[in-house]
Amino acid sequence: QAKAYWEMMDCEDDEKDNDEQISHKHLNGILAILHHKELRTQFDGFTINRNPIKLRFMEDGTSKTFDVSWWNMARMNKCNAITVDNTHYLHLKPPTNDPLITWIWYDNDDGKSADYDISCADQMECAYQANPESNFPL
């Protein structure tokens, strides 16, 4: 079972071609680079926002370059929010792996709470994590 996953939230209305989509492998590589103990002391999310950093990956003789313009500086076990090539990404720990997280819905008509189906948990967690200003400031 996955310990974490990526959720993409496009900043622009136009659809990207499959060739333009960033792979999970590259997102994991970008996050690993950002978490390197020497690099993480050299900048913060706001510095990257003013001066995006370029990261280049070489694979099978092909070069791919990505502009990283935001990172919320979260630790690996927390929700990591990054912006790469003007697209926002969240790296989330699935709430189904954490017994302390429960999503409930309050039914105003009946005046009682109900648990969400477990199949909704990942979507609810992503919707929640996309809103705190600490993840994506305005």
C-alpha positions in Angstrom: 0.0 0.0 0.0 1.2 3.5 -0.8 2.6 5.5 2.0 1.9 8.8 0.2 0.7 10.0 -3.1 0.7 13.1 -5.4 -2.4 15.2 -6.3 -2.1 17.6 -9.2 -4.1 20.9 -9.2 -3.7 22.8 -12.5 -3.2 26.6 -12.3 -4.4 27.2 -15.8 -7.5 26.2 -17.7 -5.9 24.7 -20.8 -5.1 21.0 -20.8 -1.5 19.9 -20.9 -0.3 17.3 -23.4 0.9 14.0 -21.9 4.4 15.0 -23.0 4.2 18.1 -20.8 2.9 16.2 -17.7 5.4 15.7 -14.9 5.9 12.1 -13.8 5.6 10.9 -10.2 9.2 9.9 -10.5 10.3 13.5 -11.2 8.0 14.9 -8.5 9.6 12.4 -6.0 13.1 13.5 -7.2 12.2 17.2 -6.8 10.9 16.6 -3.3 14.0 14.6 -2.4 16.3 17.4 -3.6 14.3 20.0 -1.7 14.6 17.9 1.5 18.3 17.6 1.2 19.7 18.9 4.5 22.3 21.2 2.8 19.8 22.7 0.3 16.8 23.2 2.6 18.8 25.7 4.7 19.6 27.9 1.6 16.1 29.1 0.8 12.5 29.2 1.8 9.2 29.0 -0.1 9.0 32.8 -0.5 12.6 33.0 -1.9 11.8 30.3 -4.5 8.6 32.2 -5.4 10.6 35.4 -6.1 13.4 33.5 -7.8 12.3 30.1 -9.1 14.9 27.4 -9.1 15.5 25.2 -12.2 16.1 21.5 -11.7 17.3 19.4 -14.6 16.9 15.6 -14.8 18.8 13.4 -17.3 17.1 10.2 -18.3 18.1 8.0 -21.3 20.1 10.9 -22.8 17.1 13.2 -22.6 17.1 16.3 -20.5 14.0 17.6 -18.7 14.1 20.9 -16.8 11.5 22.0 -14.3 10.9 25.4 -12.7 10.1 25.1 -9.0 8.5 28.3 -7.7 7.0 27.3 -4.4 7.5 24.8 -1.5 5.8 25.0 1.9 9.0 23.7 3.6 7.1 20.8 5.3 8.8 17.8 6.7 8.5 14.5 4.7 5.8 13.1 7.0 3.6 16.1 6.5 1.7 17.5 3.5 4.3 18.9 1.1 3.0 21.6 -1.3 5.1 22.5 -4.3 4.6 24.5 -7.5 6.4 23.1 -10.6 6.0 24.7 -14.0 3.0 26.7 -12.8 1.1 23.7 -11.6 0.5 23.0 -7.9 1.1 19.6 -6.4 0.3 18.1 -3.0 2.3 15.2 -1.6 -0.1 13.6 0.9 0.0 10.8 3.4 -3.3 8.9 2.8 -5.6 9.4 5.7 -6.6 5.7 5.4 -3.1 4.9 6.8 -3.8 7.0 9.9 -6.4 5.7 12.4 -6.4 9.1 14.2 -7.9 10.9 11.1 -11.7 10.5 10.6 -13.8 12.5 8.2 -17.4 13.1 9.3 -20.3 14.9 7.9 -23.0 16.7 9.9 -26.5 16.2 8.6 -28.4 19.4 9.4 -31.7 17.8 8.6 -31.4 14.9 11.0 -29.2 16.7 13.5 -26.5 14.0 13.7 -23.1 13.1 12.3 -22.3 10.4 9.8 -18.9 9.0 8.8 -17.8 9.4 5.2 -17.3 6.2 3.2 -13.6 5.2 3.3 -13.5 5.6 -0.5 -13.9 9.4 0.0 -11.1 9.8 2.5 -8.3 10.6 0.0 -10.4 13.2 -1.9 -11.5 14.8 1.4 -7.9 15.0 2.7 -6.7 16.6 -0.6 -9.5 19.1 -0.6 -8.7 20.0 3.0 -4.9 20.3 2.5 -5.3 22.5 -0.6 -6.9 25.2 1.6 -4.5 26.1 4.4 -2.5 29.2 3.6 0.6 27.5 4.9 0.4 25.1 1.9 -0.4 27.6 -0.9 -0.3 31.3 0.3 -2.4 33.8 -1.6 
